[in-house]
Amino acid sequence: MTDLAHELLAEIDISLKAYTDVTAHGVALIDGDTIVDAAGLSGLTLAAPAAIASRLKNLPPPPNLAITNDPYASGVRLDHVFFVTRKGASAIVTALTFRDFGAMRSDVFRRRAETFHEGLNLSLLTVDWDGPDRNILLDVISANIRNGTAMREAVDHTARWAMAACARARVPRVQAAAAVTGKASGHAEIPLATGLAVDVTLDCSGNDWRLGAHFSAGGDAPVARCASASLRSASVLGIADALSMPPAAVLPRLKIETGKLAAVAPEAVNDGGPLAYACYQAAFDAARKLSRGTTVPRNEEAFRARH
């Protein structure tokens, strides 16, 4: 791994200081369809760039910029917005977190918000940022966000920064990670959900790693479900932490089966934090048994924070 992702994240952090309603959330580097390095992101969003990378081959060729905040395909909530810039087989994903994105009405009951008002959902939309479509998209965004005038400027600034960064950056190639073999199980209670717990089974064989997760008690209570993207993010981070590996080394090799844990509509259960954190703990538990290590898992605050 290199320091490039962290250097780019530090750049965008500094350049967004003038805007109070938006912050940089993370940067990921893509080689082909594989994440090779990442900085920032969190236990809820770590796998989002990988989901985006898997869809890049279906997009028009550069110099288009792609932008998405689709929680079903890439993220967690509508206010996580991802900018994708490409150069040959390489790409850079820059993630922002907005204080508000989507103009959610205050009179809509939040837990079933997707039934009444989806908000502004950009499903990996490609835009020629030097053409007329740029102004159309910026106008739509500014009309659907708190402090629209300033956030219009912030989106435009980030898009231009991301394209310039991609043009000058040299994305590293995929690097091999240490081999881990064996099979182990893990268990974790779900915070704030009395009687509910998660069990996982982690099976590592060469580059083929599989993790299966299911409720160990209490059925499939809807209150515990969350987006499959969050469950994947949490599990990847748990294994990476337990094995002291970069998350980017775990992402391409880990296949996850979540059964009834994943929500059909991510927005229906907000960010699914309690269940995602339990998946992190259970995956960490299983991976630490394989490594026979003494590493310590993150607390929930650190799990949700950028890393």
C-alpha positions as CSV (number, residue, x, y, z in Angstrom):
1,M,0.0,0.0,0.0
2,T,1.1,3.6,-0.5
3,D,0.4,7.0,1.1
4,L,-1.3,8.4,-2.0
5,A,-4.9,7.9,-0.7
6,H,-4.1,9.6,2.6
7,E,-2.3,12.5,0.8
8,L,-5.3,13.1,-1.5
9,L,-7.7,12.9,1.5
10,A,-5.6,15.5,3.3
11,E,-5.8,17.7,0.2
12,I,-9.5,17.6,-0.1
13,D,-9.9,18.0,3.7
14,I,-8.0,21.3,3.5
15,S,-9.8,22.5,0.4
16,L,-13.3,22.0,1.9
17,K,-12.6,23.9,5.2
18,A,-14.5,27.0,3.8
19,Y,-17.7,25.0,3.6
20,T,-19.5,24.3,6.9
21,D,-22.1,21.9,5.7
22,V,-19.9,19.4,3.9
23,T,-16.8,17.4,4.9
24,A,-14.5,15.0,3.1
25,H,-15.4,11.4,4.1
26,G,-12.8,9.3,2.2
27,V,-10.7,8.5,-0.9
28,A,-10.2,5.2,-2.6
29,L,-7.8,4.2,-5.4
30,I,-9.0,1.7,-8.0
31,D,-7.0,-0.5,-10.4
32,G,-9.3,-2.2,-12.8
33,D,-12.2,-3.3,-10.6
34,T,-10.2,-3.7,-7.5
35,I,-9.6,-1.3,-4.6
36,V,-5.9,-1.0,-4.0
37,D,-5.8,1.6,-1.3
38,A,-8.2,3.8,0.7
39,A,-8.2,6.5,3.4
40,G,-11.0,7.8,5.5
41,L,-14.3,6.0,5.0
42,S,-15.8,4.2,8.0
43,G,-17.0,0.8,9.2
44,L,-20.3,1.7,7.5
45,T,-18.9,2.9,4.1
46,L,-15.7,1.0,3.6
47,A,-17.1,-1.3,0.9
48,A,-18.9,1.5,-1.1
49,P,-16.0,2.2,-3.5
50,A,-15.7,-1.6,-4.3
51,A,-19.4,-1.6,-5.2
52,I,-18.8,1.4,-7.4
53,A,-15.7,-0.2,-9.0
54,S,-17.7,-3.3,-10.0
55,R,-20.0,-1.1,-12.2
56,L,-17.4,1.1,-13.9
57,K,-17.1,-1.2,-16.9
58,N,-20.7,-0.4,-17.8
59,L,-20.1,3.4,-17.9
60,P,-19.2,5.6,-20.9
61,P,-15.4,6.1,-21.2
62,P,-13.6,9.1,-19.7
63,P,-13.5,12.1,-19.5
64,N,-16.9,11.8,-17.9
65,L,-17.1,12.2,-14.2
66,A,-19.5,9.9,-12.4
67,I,-21.4,10.8,-9.2
68,T,-23.6,8.7,-7.0
69,N,-25.3,8.7,-3.6
70,D,-27.3,5.6,-4.2
71,P,-27.5,3.7,-0.8
72,Y,-28.8,0.5,-2.6
73,A,-25.6,0.2,-4.7
74,S,-22.8,2.1,-3.1
75,G,-23.3,3.8,0.2
76,V,-25.3,4.1,3.3
77,R,-27.4,7.2,3.2
78,L,-28.3,9.8,0.6
79,D,-26.0,12.4,2.2
80,H,-22.9,10.3,1.4
81,V,-21.9,11.4,-2.1
82,F,-19.2,9.7,-4.2
83,F,-17.3,11.3,-7.1
84,V,-15.6,8.9,-9.5
85,T,-12.8,10.1,-11.9
86,R,-11.0,7.7,-14.3
87,K,-7.8,7.5,-16.2
88,G,-7.3,4.4,-18.3
89,A,-7.8,1.3,-16.0
90,S,-7.3,3.5,-12.9
91,A,-9.9,5.5,-11.0
92,I,-10.2,7.6,-7.9
93,V,-13.3,7.7,-5.7
94,T,-13.7,10.8,-3.5
95,A,-16.5,10.6,-0.9
96,L,-18.2,13.6,0.8
97,T,-20.6,13.8,3.7
98,F,-23.2,16.5,3.6
99,R,-25.1,17.9,6.5
100,D,-28.2,17.5,4.4
101,F,-28.7,16.0,0.9
102,G,-32.1,15.2,-0.7
103,A,-34.5,17.8,0.8
104,M,-36.2,15.3,3.2
105,R,-39.4,17.0,4.4
106,S,-39.6,17.3,8.2
107,D,-43.2,16.1,8.2
108,V,-42.2,12.6,6.9
109,F,-41.8,9.9,9.4
110,R,-38.1,9.1,9.1
111,R,-38.2,5.3,9.5
112,R,-40.4,4.8,6.5
113,A,-39.2,7.8,4.6
114,E,-38.4,5.9,1.4
115,T,-42.1,5.2,0.9
116,F,-43.1,8.8,0.7
117,H,-40.0,10.8,-0.3
118,E,-36.9,9.1,-1.6
119,G,-35.0,12.4,-1.9
120,L,-32.4,13.2,-4.5
121,N,-30.8,9.8,-5.6
122,L,-28.1,10.0,-8.2
123,S,-27.4,6.4,-9.4
124,L,-23.9,6.6,-10.7
125,L,-24.7,9.4,-13.1
126,T,-22.0,10.3,-15.6
127,V,-21.5,14.0,-16.5
128,D,-19.2,15.8,-18.8
129,W,-18.1,18.5,-16.3
130,D,-17.0,20.8,-19.1
131,G,-20.4,20.6,-20.9
132,P,-23.9,22.0,-20.3
133,D,-24.9,19.0,-18.2
134,R,-22.7,20.3,-15.3
135,N,-24.9,23.3,-14.7
136,I,-28.1,21.2,-14.9
137,L,-26.9,18.8,-12.3
138,L,-25.6,21.6,-10.0
139,D,-28.9,23.4,-10.2
140,V,-30.8,20.2,-9.2
141,I,-28.4,19.5,-6.3
142,S,-28.6,23.1,-5.0
143,A,-32.4,22.9,-5.1
144,N,-32.3,19.7,-3.0
145,I,-29.8,20.6,-0.2
146,R,-29.4,22.8,2.8
147,N,-27.5,26.0,2.0
148,G,-27.8,25.2,-1.7
149,T,-25.7,28.1,-3.0
150,A,-22.7,27.2,-1.0
151,M,-23.1,23.5,-1.6
152,R,-23.4,24.0,-5.3
153,E,-20.0,25.6,-5.2
154,A,-18.6,22.8,-2.9
155,V,-19.8,20.1,-5.4
156,D,-18.3,22.0,-8.4
157,H,-15.0,22.5,-6.5
158,T,-14.8,18.8,-5.5
159,A,-15.6,17.6,-9.0
160,R,-12.8,19.8,-10.5
161,W,-10.3,18.8,-7.8
162,A,-11.1,15.1,-8.3
163,M,-10.5,15.3,-12.0
164,A,-7.3,17.2,-11.6
165,A,-6.1,14.7,-8.9
166,C,-6.9,11.7,-11.1
167,A,-5.0,13.3,-14.1
168,R,-1.8,13.7,-12.1
169,A,-1.9,10.7,-9.7
170,R,-0.4,7.3,-10.5
171,V,-2.6,4.7,-8.9
172,P,-0.6,1.8,-7.6
173,R,-1.1,-1.8,-8.7
174,V,-2.7,-4.5,-6.6
175,Q,-0.4,-5.9,-4.0
176,A,-0.6,-9.4,-2.6
177,A,-1.6,-9.8,1.0
178,A,-0.4,-12.3,3.6
179,A,-2.0,-15.8,3.3
180,V,-4.5,-16.9,5.9
181,T,-6.1,-20.3,6.1
182,G,-8.6,-22.0,8.3
183,K,-12.1,-21.8,9.6
184,A,-13.5,-20.1,12.7
185,S,-16.7,-18.7,14.1
186,G,-17.5,-15.5,15.8
187,H,-20.3,-14.1,17.9
188,A,-21.5,-10.6,19.1
189,E,-24.5,-9.2,20.8
190,I,-26.4,-6.4,18.9
191,P,-26.3,-3.1,20.9
192,L,-29.6,-1.7,21.9
193,A,-31.4,-4.9,20.8
194,T,-32.0,-7.1,23.8
195,G,-31.8,-10.8,23.0
196,L,-30.5,-10.3,19.5
197,A,-27.1,-11.5,18.5
198,V,-25.1,-12.3,15.3
199,D,-23.1,-15.4,14.6
200,V,-20.6,-15.6,11.7
201,T,-18.5,-18.3,10.1
202,L,-15.3,-17.3,8.4
203,D,-13.7,-19.8,6.0
204,C,-10.3,-18.8,4.6
205,S,-8.8,-20.9,1.9
206,G,-6.0,-19.2,-0.2
207,N,-7.6,-16.2,-1.9
208,D,-11.1,-17.5,-1.4
209,W,-12.5,-16.1,1.8
210,R,-16.1,-16.6,2.7
211,L,-18.1,-15.2,5.6
212,G,-21.6,-16.2,6.5
213,A,-23.6,-14.2,9.0
214,H,-27.0,-14.8,10.6
215,F,-29.1,-13.9,13.6
216,S,-28.4,-16.4,16.4
217,A,-31.4,-15.4,18.4
218,G,-34.6,-13.4,18.1
219,G,-35.5,-14.1,14.5
220,D,-35.1,-11.4,11.9
221,A,-36.4,-8.4,13.7
222,P,-36.6,-5.5,11.2
223,V,-35.2,-3.0,13.8
224,A,-31.9,-4.8,13.5
225,R,-31.5,-5.0,9.7
226,C,-29.3,-2.6,7.7
227,A,-28.0,-2.2,4.2
228,S,-25.9,-5.0,2.7
229,A,-23.2,-2.5,1.8
230,S,-22.9,-1.6,5.5
231,L,-22.7,-5.3,6.5
232,R,-19.9,-5.9,4.0
233,S,-18.1,-2.8,5.1
234,A,-18.3,-3.8,8.8
235,S,-17.2,-7.4,8.1
236,V,-14.2,-6.3,6.0
237,L,-13.0,-3.9,8.6
238,G,-13.4,-6.5,11.4
239,I,-11.3,-9.0,9.6
240,A,-8.7,-6.4,8.6
241,D,-8.4,-5.1,12.1
242,A,-8.0,-8.7,13.6
243,L,-5.4,-9.7,11.0
244,S,-3.6,-6.3,11.1
245,M,-4.1,-6.0,7.3
246,P,-5.1,-3.0,5.2
247,P,-8.9,-3.2,4.5
248,A,-8.0,-2.9,0.7
249,A,-6.3,-6.2,0.9
250,V,-9.4,-7.9,2.4
251,L,-12.0,-6.4,0.0
252,P,-11.3,-8.2,-3.2
253,R,-11.1,-11.7,-1.7
254,L,-14.0,-11.7,0.8
255,K,-17.4,-13.0,-0.2
256,I,-20.2,-12.3,2.3
257,E,-23.5,-14.0,2.7
258,T,-25.8,-12.1,5.1
259,G,-29.1,-14.0,4.7
260,K,-31.9,-12.1,6.4
261,L,-29.6,-9.5,8.0
262,A,-29.8,-7.1,5.1
263,A,-32.6,-4.6,4.7
264,V,-34.5,-4.4,1.5
265,A,-34.6,-0.7,1.8
266,P,-31.5,0.8,3.5
267,E,-33.2,4.2,4.2
268,A,-35.9,2.4,6.2
269,V,-33.6,1.6,9.0
270,N,-31.3,4.7,8.9
271,D,-27.7,3.6,8.8
272,G,-28.2,0.2,10.5
273,G,-25.3,1.0,12.9
274,P,-26.1,-1.4,15.7
275,L,-26.2,-4.4,13.5
276,A,-23.2,-3.4,11.4
277,Y,-21.2,-2.9,14.6
278,A,-22.2,-6.4,15.8
279,C,-21.1,-7.8,12.4
280,Y,-17.8,-6.0,12.8
281,Q,-17.3,-7.5,16.3
282,A,-18.3,-11.0,15.2
283,A,-16.0,-10.9,12.1
284,F,-13.2,-9.6,14.3
285,D,-13.8,-12.4,16.8
286,A,-13.6,-15.1,14.1
287,A,-10.5,-13.7,12.3
288,R,-8.6,-13.2,15.6
289,K,-9.2,-16.9,16.4
290,L,-7.6,-17.8,13.0
291,S,-4.6,-15.5,13.6
292,R,-4.3,-16.4,17.3
293,G,-3.5,-12.7,17.8
294,T,-4.0,-10.3,20.6
295,T,-5.4,-7.3,18.7
296,V,-8.3,-5.3,20.3
297,P,-11.4,-4.3,18.3
298,R,-12.5,-0.7,17.9
299,N,-15.3,0.7,20.1
300,E,-18.5,1.8,18.3
301,E,-17.4,5.4,18.1
302,A,-14.1,4.5,16.4
303,F,-16.0,2.0,14.1
304,R,-18.2,4.8,12.8
305,A,-15.3,7.3,12.5
306,R,-13.0,7.8,9.5
307,H,-9.9,5.7,9.6
